[in-house]
Amino acid sequence: MKTKLMIVLLMASVLAFGNGCLLLGLGAAAGAGAGGYAWVNGEITTTESASLNQTWNATLAAMKDLEFPVTDQAKDALEANLTARNASNTSISIKLKNLSNASTEIRIRVGTFGDKSLSCTILNKINSRLQTGS
């Protein structure tokens, strides 16, 4: 009984103090295959159940939706890199890595030290675009 109570309290605290990325990321799991994300050293890392091409197209569409001008982009069959800037002229770096025909790793870093809230917003927009197929 105590263990269940501890788990419920822990989950409630995560939900109460989280910034929403985990909730939206897990909500997107059904459509895009995201099982969550890792926030390490200022960078979000996650794996999506989508091909590199699908994830690349969703990333470009997300940048357009968020009105972040893309300043540099490169893509080949195994990886893709994109750099954009927000209105504060902060650099946004997104790196995609082909893990299989139906799985892509996404890494997002905002600025030098990372911005978890903005990184989550970008990840959620990419997930949204993957769900709609664009």
DSSP file (Angstrom, degrees, kcal/mol; ACC not computed):
  #  RESIDUE AA STRUCTURE BP1 BP2  ACC     N-H-->O    O-->H-N    N-H-->O    O-->H-N    TCO  KAPPA ALPHA  PHI   PSI    X-CA   Y-CA   Z-CA
    1    1 A M     >        0   0    0      0, 0.0     4,-2.2     0, 0.0     5,-0.2   0.000 360.0 360.0 360.0 -43.4    0.0    0.0    0.0
    2    2 A K  H  >  +     0   0    0      1,-0.2     4,-2.5     2,-0.2     5,-0.2   0.882 360.0  53.6 -64.1 -38.1    2.8    2.4    0.9
    3    3 A T  H  > S+     0   0    0      2,-0.2     4,-2.3     1,-0.2    -1,-0.2   0.919 108.9  48.0 -63.8 -43.6    4.6    1.7   -2.4
    4    4 A K  H  > S+     0   0    0      1,-0.2     4,-2.5     2,-0.2    -1,-0.2   0.905 111.7  50.5 -63.2 -41.0    1.5    2.5   -4.4
    5    5 A L  H  X S+     0   0    0     -4,-2.2     4,-2.6     1,-0.2    -2,-0.2   0.912 110.0  50.1 -63.2 -42.0    1.0    5.7   -2.5
    6    6 A M  H  X S+     0   0    0     -4,-2.5     4,-2.5     2,-0.2    -2,-0.2   0.898 111.0  49.1 -62.5 -40.8    4.6    6.7   -3.1
    7    7 A I  H  X S+     0   0    0     -4,-2.3     4,-2.6     2,-0.2     5,-0.2   0.923 111.7  48.5 -65.5 -43.9    4.3    6.0   -6.8
    8    8 A V  H  X S+     0   0    0     -4,-2.5     4,-2.4     2,-0.2    -2,-0.2   0.921 113.3  47.5 -62.4 -44.1    1.1    8.0   -7.0
    9    9 A L  H  X S+     0   0    0     -4,-2.6     4,-2.2     2,-0.2    -2,-0.2   0.901 112.1  50.0 -64.6 -40.9    2.7   10.9   -5.2
   10   10 A L  H  X S+     0   0    0     -4,-2.5     4,-2.1     2,-0.2    -2,-0.2   0.930 112.4  46.5 -63.2 -45.5    5.8   10.8   -7.4
   11   11 A M  H  X S+     0   0    0     -4,-2.6     4,-2.4     1,-0.2    -2,-0.2   0.895 111.5  52.2 -64.6 -39.7    3.7   10.8  -10.5
   12   12 A A  H  X S+     0   0    0     -4,-2.4     4,-2.4    -5,-0.2    -1,-0.2   0.891 109.3  49.6 -63.7 -39.1    1.6   13.7   -9.2
   13   13 A S  H  X S+     0   0    0     -4,-2.2     4,-2.4     2,-0.2     5,-0.2   0.889 109.8  50.8 -68.7 -37.2    4.7   15.7   -8.5
   14   14 A V  H  X S+     0   0    0     -4,-2.1     4,-1.7     1,-0.2    -2,-0.2   0.928 113.7  45.3 -62.9 -44.0    6.1   15.1  -11.9
   15   15 A L  H  < S+     0   0    0     -4,-2.4    -2,-0.2     1,-0.2    -1,-0.2   0.883 115.4  47.2 -66.5 -38.2    2.8   16.2  -13.5
   16   16 A A  H  < S+     0   0    0     -4,-2.4    -2,-0.2     1,-0.2    -1,-0.2   0.867 123.0  31.4 -72.9 -36.7    2.5   19.2  -11.2
   17   17 A F  H  < S+     0   0    0     -4,-2.4    -2,-0.2    -5,-0.2    -1,-0.2   0.530  95.3 102.2-103.6  -6.9    6.1   20.5  -11.7
   18   18 A G  S  < S-     0   0    0     -4,-1.7    -3,-0.0    -5,-0.2    -4,-0.0  -0.309  73.9-127.4 -71.1 161.3    6.8   19.4  -15.2
   19   19 A N        -     0   0    0     -2,-0.0    -1,-0.1    97,-0.0    -4,-0.1   0.329  51.1 -98.6 -95.6   8.7    6.7   21.9  -18.0
   20   20 A G  S  > S+     0   0    0     -5,-0.1     4,-2.6   100,-0.0     5,-0.3   0.212  97.7 106.5 101.8 -16.7    4.3   19.9  -20.1
   21   21 A C  H  > S+     0   0    0      1,-0.2     4,-3.4     2,-0.2     5,-0.2   0.922  81.7  48.8 -64.6 -44.0    6.7   18.3  -22.6
   22   22 A L  H  > S+     0   0    0      2,-0.2     4,-2.7     1,-0.2     5,-0.3   0.920 112.5  48.9 -62.2 -43.1    6.5   14.9  -21.0
   23   23 A L  H  > S+     0   0    0      2,-0.2     4,-2.0     1,-0.2    -2,-0.2   0.945 117.7  39.2 -62.4 -48.1    2.7   15.0  -21.0
   24   24 A L  H  X S+     0   0    0     -4,-2.6     4,-1.8     2,-0.2    -2,-0.2   0.883 115.0  53.8 -70.7 -37.1    2.5   16.1  -24.6
   25   25 A G  H  < S+     0   0    0     -4,-3.4     4,-0.3    -5,-0.3    11,-0.2   0.911 112.9  42.8 -63.2 -42.0    5.4   13.8  -25.6
   26   26 A L  H >< S+     0   0    0     -4,-2.7     3,-0.9    -5,-0.2     4,-0.4   0.845 111.0  55.9 -73.0 -32.5    3.6   10.8  -24.1
   27   27 A G  H >< S+     0   0    0     -4,-2.0     3,-0.5    -5,-0.3     4,-0.3   0.826 106.7  50.9 -65.2 -30.4    0.3   11.9  -25.6
   28   28 A A  T 3X>S+     0   0    0     -4,-1.8     4,-3.0     1,-0.2     5,-0.7   0.560  86.3  91.0 -81.5  -8.1    1.9   11.9  -29.0
   29   29 A A  H <>5S+     0   0    0     -3,-0.9     4,-1.4    -4,-0.3    -1,-0.2   0.857  80.5  55.7 -58.7 -37.2    3.2    8.4  -28.4
   30   30 A A  H <45S+     0   0    0     -3,-0.5    -1,-0.2    -4,-0.4    -2,-0.1   0.891 118.8  30.8 -64.8 -38.4    0.2    6.8  -29.9
   31   31 A G  H  45S+     0   0    0     -3,-0.5    -2,-0.2    -4,-0.3    -1,-0.2   0.871 134.5  22.8 -89.4 -39.1    0.5    8.6  -33.2
   32   32 A A  H  <5S-     0   0    0     -4,-3.0    17,-1.9     2,-0.1    -3,-0.2   0.589  98.5-115.8-110.3 -12.0    4.2    9.2  -33.7
   33   33 A G     << +     0   0    0     -4,-1.4     2,-0.4    -5,-0.7    -4,-0.2   0.598  56.1 154.6  91.1   9.7    5.8    6.5  -31.5
   34   34 A A        -     0   0    0     -6,-0.4    -1,-0.3    -9,-0.2    14,-0.1  -0.587  23.9-173.0 -73.8 128.3    7.5    8.8  -29.0
   35   35 A G        -     0   0    0     12,-0.5     2,-0.3     1,-0.4    -1,-0.1   0.247  59.2 -74.3-101.8  12.5    8.0    7.0  -25.7
   36   36 A G        -     0   0    0    -11,-0.2    -1,-0.4    11,-0.2    11,-0.4  -0.855  54.0-100.8 125.5-164.5    9.2   10.1  -23.9
   37   37 A Y        -     0   0    0     -2,-0.3     2,-0.4     9,-0.1     9,-0.2  -0.960  13.4-125.7-152.1 166.5   12.5   12.0  -24.0
   38   38 A A  E     -A   45   0A   0      7,-2.6     7,-2.4    -2,-0.3     2,-0.7  -0.977  12.1-156.5-118.2 134.6   15.7   12.5  -22.2
   39   39 A W  E     +A   44   0A   0     -2,-0.4     2,-0.4     5,-0.2     5,-0.2  -0.935  28.5 161.3-109.4 106.4   16.9   16.0  -21.1
   40   40 A V  E >   -A   43   0A   0      3,-2.5     3,-1.3    -2,-0.7    -2,-0.1  -0.991  63.0 -17.8-134.2 126.0   20.7   15.8  -20.7
   41   41 A N  T 3  S-     0   0    0     -2,-0.4    -1,-0.1     1,-0.3     3,-0.1   0.850 128.1 -47.4  50.3  43.2   23.2   18.6  -20.7
   42   42 A G  T 3  S+     0   0    0      1,-0.2    68,-0.5    72,-0.1     2,-0.4   0.630 117.8 104.0  81.2  13.8   20.8   21.1  -22.3
   43   43 A E  E <   -AB  40 109A   0     -3,-1.3    -3,-2.5    66,-0.1     2,-0.4  -0.991  60.6-141.1-134.0 135.9   19.6   18.8  -25.1
   44   44 A I  E     -AB  39 108A   0     64,-2.4    64,-2.4    -2,-0.4     2,-0.4  -0.798  21.4-173.3 -90.9 134.6   16.4   16.8  -25.6
   45   45 A T  E     +AB  38 107A   0     -7,-2.4    -7,-2.6    -2,-0.4     2,-0.3  -0.998  14.1 151.2-128.6 133.7   16.9   13.4  -27.2
   46   46 A T  E     - B   0 106A   0     60,-2.1    60,-3.1    -2,-0.4     2,-0.4  -0.959  36.0-127.1-150.6 165.7   14.1   11.1  -28.3
   47   47 A T  E     - B   0 105A   0    -11,-0.4   -12,-0.5    -2,-0.3     2,-0.4  -0.985  21.7-159.3-121.2 130.7   13.4    8.4  -30.8
   48   48 A E  E     - B   0 104A   0     56,-3.1    56,-2.4    -2,-0.4     2,-1.8  -0.839  24.1-126.0-108.6 144.7   10.4    8.6  -33.2
   49   49 A S  S    S+     0   0    0    -17,-1.9     2,-0.3    -2,-0.4    54,-0.3  -0.560  79.9  95.1 -85.6  72.3    8.7    5.8  -35.0
   50   50 A A  S    S-     0   0    0     -2,-1.8    50,-0.2    50,-0.1    -2,-0.2  -0.978  79.3 -97.8-157.1 152.6    9.1    7.5  -38.3
   51   51 A S     >  -     0   0    0     -2,-0.3     4,-2.5    51,-0.2     5,-0.2  -0.217  37.8-107.7 -69.3 165.2   11.6    7.4  -41.2
   52   52 A L  H  > S+     0   0    0     48,-0.3     4,-2.7     1,-0.2     5,-0.2   0.912 121.0  51.1 -59.2 -43.3   14.3   10.0  -41.5
   53   53 A N  H  > S+     0   0    0      2,-0.2     4,-2.5     1,-0.2    -1,-0.2   0.918 110.9  47.3 -63.4 -43.4   12.5   11.6  -44.5
   54   54 A Q  H  > S+     0   0    0      1,-0.2     4,-2.3     2,-0.2    -1,-0.2   0.922 114.9  46.2 -62.5 -43.8    9.2   11.8  -42.6
   55   55 A T  H  X S+     0   0    0     -4,-2.5     4,-2.3     2,-0.2    -2,-0.2   0.882 111.4  52.2 -68.1 -38.4   10.9   13.3  -39.6
   56   56 A W  H  X S+     0   0    0     -4,-2.7     4,-2.6    -5,-0.2     5,-0.2   0.941 111.2  46.3 -61.5 -48.4   12.9   15.7  -41.7
   57   57 A N  H  X S+     0   0    0     -4,-2.5     4,-2.2     1,-0.2    -2,-0.2   0.894 113.2  49.7 -62.5 -39.7    9.7   17.0  -43.4
   58   58 A A  H  X S+     0   0    0     -4,-2.3     4,-2.2    -5,-0.2    -1,-0.2   0.870 110.6  51.0 -66.2 -36.4    7.9   17.3  -40.1
   59   59 A T  H  X S+     0   0    0     -4,-2.3     4,-2.2     2,-0.2    -2,-0.2   0.926 110.4  47.6 -67.2 -45.3   10.9   19.2  -38.7
   60   60 A L  H  X S+     0   0    0     -4,-2.6     4,-1.9     1,-0.2    -2,-0.2   0.911 113.7  48.4 -61.1 -42.1   10.9   21.7  -41.6
   61   61 A A  H  X S+     0   0    0     -4,-2.2     4,-2.7    73,-0.2    -2,-0.2   0.882 109.3  53.1 -66.0 -38.4    7.1   22.1  -41.3
   62   62 A A  H  X S+     0   0    0     -4,-2.2     4,-2.4     2,-0.2    -1,-0.2   0.902 107.5  50.9 -63.7 -41.2    7.5   22.7  -37.5
   63   63 A M  H  <>S+     0   0    0     -4,-2.2     5,-2.5     2,-0.2     4,-0.5   0.899 112.0  47.8 -63.4 -39.1   10.1   25.4  -38.1
   64   64 A K  H ><5S+     0   0    0     -4,-1.9     3,-0.9     3,-0.2    -2,-0.2   0.926 111.1  50.4 -65.9 -44.6    7.7   27.1  -40.5
   65   65 A D  H 3<5S+     0   0    0     -4,-2.7    -2,-0.2     1,-0.2    -1,-0.2   0.895 114.1  44.3 -58.9 -41.2    4.8   26.8  -38.1
   66   66 A L  T 3<5S-     0   0    0     -4,-2.4    -1,-0.2    -5,-0.2    -2,-0.2   0.483 110.3-124.8 -84.0  -2.8    6.8   28.3  -35.3
   67   67 A E  T < 5 +     0   0    0     -3,-0.9    -3,-0.2    -4,-0.5    -4,-0.1   0.860  57.6 150.0  59.4  39.7    8.2   31.0  -37.7
   68   68 A F      < -     0   0    0     -5,-2.5    -1,-0.2    -6,-0.2    18,-0.2  -0.903  45.6-131.3 -99.6 108.6   11.8   30.2  -36.9
   69   69 A P        -     0   0    0      0, 0.0    16,-1.5     0, 0.0     2,-0.5  -0.395  15.8-128.4 -64.4 131.6   13.9   31.0  -40.0
   70   70 A V  E     +C   84   0A   0     14,-0.2    14,-0.3     1,-0.2     3,-0.1  -0.687  27.5 178.8 -80.4 125.0   16.2   28.1  -41.0
   71   71 A T  E     +     0   0A   0     12,-2.6     2,-0.3    -2,-0.5    13,-0.2   0.643  67.5  13.1-102.3 -19.7   19.7   29.4  -41.5
   72   72 A D  E     +C   83   0A   0     11,-1.7    11,-3.0     2,-0.0    -1,-0.3  -0.969  62.9 171.9-157.2 140.2   21.5   26.2  -42.4
   73   73 A Q  E     +C   82   0A   0     -2,-0.3     2,-0.3     9,-0.2     9,-0.2  -0.990   3.3 172.2-152.0 144.4   20.3   22.7  -43.4
   74   74 A A  E     +C   81   0A   0      7,-2.4     7,-3.0    -2,-0.3     2,-0.3  -0.982   6.4 175.7-151.2 141.2   22.0   19.5  -44.6
   75   75 A K  E     +C   80   0A   0     -2,-0.3     5,-0.2     5,-0.2     2,-0.2  -0.996   6.7 163.6-149.3 140.0   20.6   16.0  -45.2
   76   76 A D        -     0   0    0      3,-2.7    -2,-0.0    -2,-0.3     0, 0.0  -0.687  59.1 -76.8-135.0-164.8   21.8   12.7  -46.6
   77   77 A A  S    S+     0   0    0     -2,-0.2   -25,-0.1     1,-0.2   -24,-0.1   0.691 126.8  35.0 -72.9 -17.3   20.4    9.2  -46.3
   78   78 A L  S    S+     0   0    0      1,-0.3    20,-3.1    19,-0.1     2,-0.3   0.697 122.9   6.5-111.2 -24.4   21.7    8.7  -42.7
   79   79 A E  E     - D   0  97A   0     18,-0.2    -3,-2.7    25,-0.0     2,-0.3  -0.982  50.7-156.5-156.0 164.5   21.4   12.0  -40.9
   80   80 A A  E     -CD  75  96A   0     16,-2.2    16,-3.2    -2,-0.3     2,-0.4  -0.995   5.9-163.8-146.1 145.0   20.1   15.5  -41.2
   81   81 A N  E     -CD  74  95A   0     -7,-3.0    -7,-2.4    -2,-0.3     2,-0.4  -0.993   7.4-178.3-132.7 138.7   21.1   18.8  -39.4
   82   82 A L  E     -CD  73  94A   0     12,-2.4    12,-2.7    -2,-0.4     2,-0.4  -0.999   7.7-167.2-137.9 137.5   19.1   22.0  -39.2
   83   83 A T  E     +CD  72  93A   0    -11,-3.0   -12,-2.6    -2,-0.4   -11,-1.7  -0.993  17.1 164.4-124.1 134.3   19.9   25.3  -37.6
   84   84 A A  E     -CD  70  92A   0      8,-2.4     8,-2.8    -2,-0.4     2,-0.4  -0.826  24.7-134.7-136.3 175.2   17.3   28.0  -37.1
   85   85 A R  E     - D   0  91A   0    -16,-1.5     6,-0.2    -2,-0.3     2,-0.1  -0.990  11.0-144.4-134.9 144.2   17.0   31.2  -35.1
   86   86 A N    >   -     0   0    0      4,-1.5     3,-2.3    -2,-0.4   -18,-0.1  -0.363  45.0 -84.0 -95.6-175.7   14.1   32.5  -33.0
   87   87 A A  T 3  S+     0   0    0      1,-0.3    -1,-0.0     2,-0.1   -19,-0.0   0.748 130.7  56.6 -62.9 -23.9   13.0   36.1  -32.6
   88   88 A S  T 3  S-     0   0    0      2,-0.1    -1,-0.3     1,-0.0     3,-0.1   0.343 117.8-114.4 -86.4   6.7   15.7   36.6  -29.8
   89   89 A N    <   +     0   0    0     -3,-2.3     2,-0.4     1,-0.2    -2,-0.1   0.738  63.9 154.5  65.0  25.2   18.3   35.4  -32.3
   90   90 A T        -     0   0    0      1,-0.1    -4,-1.5    21,-0.0    -1,-0.2  -0.688  46.4-115.7 -83.8 135.5   19.0   32.3  -30.2
   91   91 A S  E     -D   85   0A   0     -2,-0.4    20,-3.5    -6,-0.2     2,-0.5  -0.495  25.2-162.3 -73.8 137.3   20.3   29.4  -32.2
   92   92 A I  E     -DE  84 110A   0     -8,-2.8    -8,-2.4    18,-0.2     2,-0.5  -0.988   6.1-167.4-121.5 120.1   18.2   26.3  -32.5
   93   93 A S  E     -DE  83 109A   0     16,-3.1    16,-2.5    -2,-0.5     2,-0.5  -0.935   6.1-177.5-113.5 127.0   20.0   23.1  -33.5
   94   94 A I  E     -DE  82 108A   0    -12,-2.7   -12,-2.4    -2,-0.5     2,-0.5  -0.989   3.3-172.0-125.4 124.7   18.1   20.0  -34.5
   95   95 A K  E     -DE  81 107A   0     12,-2.7    12,-2.3    -2,-0.5     2,-0.4  -0.966   2.2-166.9-119.2 129.7   19.9   16.8  -35.4
   96   96 A L  E     -DE  80 106A   0    -16,-3.2   -16,-2.2    -2,-0.5     2,-0.4  -0.920   1.3-168.7-115.0 140.2   18.2   13.7  -36.9
   97   97 A K  E     -DE  79 105A   0      8,-2.1     8,-2.7    -2,-0.4     2,-0.5  -0.989  22.9-127.6-133.3 125.5   19.8   10.3  -37.2
   98   98 A N  E     + E   0 104A   0    -20,-3.1     6,-0.2    -2,-0.4     3,-0.1  -0.575  30.8 170.1 -70.1 117.4   18.4    7.4  -39.2
   99   99 A L  E     -     0   0A   0      4,-2.6     2,-0.3    -2,-0.5     5,-0.2   0.746  68.1 -28.3 -97.6 -31.5   18.2    4.4  -36.8
  100  100 A S  E >  S- E   0 103A   0      3,-1.8     3,-1.1   -50,-0.2    -1,-0.4  -0.921  79.9 -75.6-164.3-177.4   16.2    2.2  -39.2
  101  101 A N  T 3  S+     0   0    0     -2,-0.3     3,-0.1     1,-0.2   -49,-0.0   0.731 133.5  28.5 -63.4 -20.2   13.7    2.5  -42.0
  102  102 A A  T 3  S+     0   0    0    -51,-0.1     2,-0.3   -52,-0.1    -1,-0.2   0.046 112.4  70.4-129.8  26.2   11.0    3.4  -39.4
  103  103 A S  E <   + E   0 100A   0     -3,-1.1    -4,-2.6   -54,-0.3    -3,-1.8  -0.967  49.9 178.7-150.7 128.9   13.0    4.9  -36.5
  104  104 A T  E     -BE  48  98A   0    -56,-2.4   -56,-3.1    -2,-0.3     2,-0.4  -0.995  21.7-137.8-134.2 133.4   14.7    8.3  -36.2
  105  105 A E  E     -BE  47  97A   0     -8,-2.7    -8,-2.1    -2,-0.4     2,-0.4  -0.737  20.0-159.7 -86.0 135.9   16.6    9.8  -33.3
  106  106 A I  E     -BE  46  96A   0    -60,-3.1   -60,-2.1    -2,-0.4     2,-0.4  -0.966   8.9-174.4-117.8 133.0   15.9   13.6  -32.7
  107  107 A R  E     -BE  45  95A   0    -12,-2.3   -12,-2.7    -2,-0.4     2,-0.4  -0.997   5.5-174.2-125.7 127.1   18.3   15.8  -30.8
  108  108 A I  E     +BE  44  94A   0    -64,-2.4   -64,-2.4    -2,-0.4     2,-0.4  -0.982   6.5 175.0-125.7 128.4   17.2   19.4  -30.0
  109  109 A R  E     -BE  43  93A   0    -16,-2.5   -16,-3.1    -2,-0.4     2,-0.5  -0.999  12.2-161.6-131.3 132.0   19.4   22.1  -28.4
  110  110 A V  E  >  - E   0  92A   0    -68,-0.5     4,-0.9    -2,-0.4   -18,-0.2  -0.960  62.0 -26.7-113.0 119.6   18.3   25.7  -28.0
  111  111 A G  T  4 S-     0   0    0    -20,-3.5   -18,-0.1    -2,-0.5     4,-0.1  -0.140  97.9 -57.3  71.3-172.0   21.1   28.2  -27.3
  112  112 A T  T  4 S+     0   0    0      1,-0.2    -1,-0.2     2,-0.1     3,-0.1   0.899 136.7  27.9 -73.1 -42.9   24.4   27.3  -25.7
  113  113 A F  T  4 S-     0   0    0      1,-0.2    -1,-0.2    -3,-0.1    -2,-0.2   0.486 114.2-108.8-102.8  -5.0   23.1   25.9  -22.5
  114  114 A G     <  -     0   0    0     -4,-0.9     2,-0.4     1,-0.1    -1,-0.2   0.156  13.0-129.6  92.4 149.2   19.7   24.7  -23.6
  115  115 A D     >  -     0   0    0    -73,-0.3     4,-2.7     1,-0.1     5,-0.2  -0.890  15.8-167.4-136.1 101.3   16.1   25.8  -23.1
  116  116 A K  H  > S+     0   0    0     -2,-0.4     4,-2.5     1,-0.2     5,-0.2   0.889  85.1  51.6 -61.3 -42.7   14.0   22.9  -21.9
  117  117 A S  H  > S+     0   0    0      2,-0.2     4,-2.0     1,-0.2    -1,-0.2   0.940 114.7  41.0 -62.2 -48.8   10.7   24.7  -22.4
  118  118 A L  H  > S+     0   0    0      2,-0.2     4,-2.4     1,-0.2    -1,-0.2   0.881 113.2  54.6 -68.5 -37.1   11.4   25.9  -26.0
  119  119 A S  H  X S+     0   0    0     -4,-2.7     4,-2.6     1,-0.2    -1,-0.2   0.909 108.9  48.9 -60.8 -41.3   12.9   22.5  -26.8
  120  120 A C  H  X S+     0   0    0     -4,-2.5     4,-2.9    -5,-0.2    -2,-0.2   0.894 108.9  53.0 -64.6 -40.1    9.7   20.8  -25.7
  121  121 A T  H  X S+     0   0    0     -4,-2.0     4,-1.9     2,-0.2    -2,-0.2   0.930 111.7  45.5 -60.3 -45.3    7.6   23.2  -27.7
  122  122 A I  H  X S+     0   0    0     -4,-2.4     4,-2.4     2,-0.2    -2,-0.2   0.931 113.4  49.2 -64.1 -46.4    9.7   22.3  -30.8
  123  123 A L  H  X S+     0   0    0     -4,-2.6     4,-2.7     1,-0.2    -2,-0.2   0.910 110.9  50.1 -60.8 -42.8    9.5   18.6  -30.1
  124  124 A N  H  X S+     0   0    0     -4,-2.9     4,-2.3     1,-0.2    -1,-0.2   0.870 110.1  50.5 -64.5 -35.9    5.8   18.7  -29.6
  125  125 A K  H  X S+     0   0    0     -4,-1.9     4,-2.3    -5,-0.2    -2,-0.2   0.903 110.6  49.0 -68.9 -40.3    5.4   20.6  -32.9
  126  126 A I  H  X S+     0   0    0     -4,-2.4     4,-2.4     2,-0.2    -2,-0.2   0.936 111.9  49.4 -62.1 -45.8    7.5   18.0  -34.7
  127  127 A N  H  X S+     0   0    0     -4,-2.7     4,-2.1     1,-0.2    -2,-0.2   0.905 109.6  51.9 -59.0 -42.0    5.3   15.2  -33.1
  128  128 A S  H  X S+     0   0    0     -4,-2.3     4,-1.6     1,-0.2    -1,-0.2   0.914 110.4  47.7 -61.3 -43.7    2.2   17.0  -34.2
  129  129 A R  H  X>S+     0   0    0     -4,-2.3     5,-2.4     1,-0.2     4,-0.8   0.857 109.4  53.5 -66.9 -35.7    3.4   17.3  -37.8
  130  130 A L  H  <5S+     0   0    0     -4,-2.4     3,-0.4     4,-0.2    -1,-0.2   0.890 107.7  51.7 -65.1 -38.2    4.4   13.6  -37.7
  131  131 A Q  H  <5S+     0   0    0     -4,-2.1    -2,-0.2     1,-0.2    -1,-0.2   0.864 112.2  45.1 -66.8 -35.5    0.9   12.7  -36.6
  132  132 A T  H  <5S-     0   0    0     -4,-1.6    -1,-0.2    -5,-0.2    -2,-0.2   0.548 113.9-118.7 -87.0  -6.2   -0.7   14.7  -39.4
  133  133 A G  T  <5       0   0    0     -4,-0.8    -3,-0.2    -3,-0.4    -4,-0.1   0.751 360.0 360.0  80.6  23.7    1.7   13.3  -41.9
  134  134 A S      <       0   0    0     -5,-2.4   -73,-0.2    -6,-0.1    -4,-0.2   0.409 360.0 360.0-127.4 360.0    3.4   16.5  -43.0
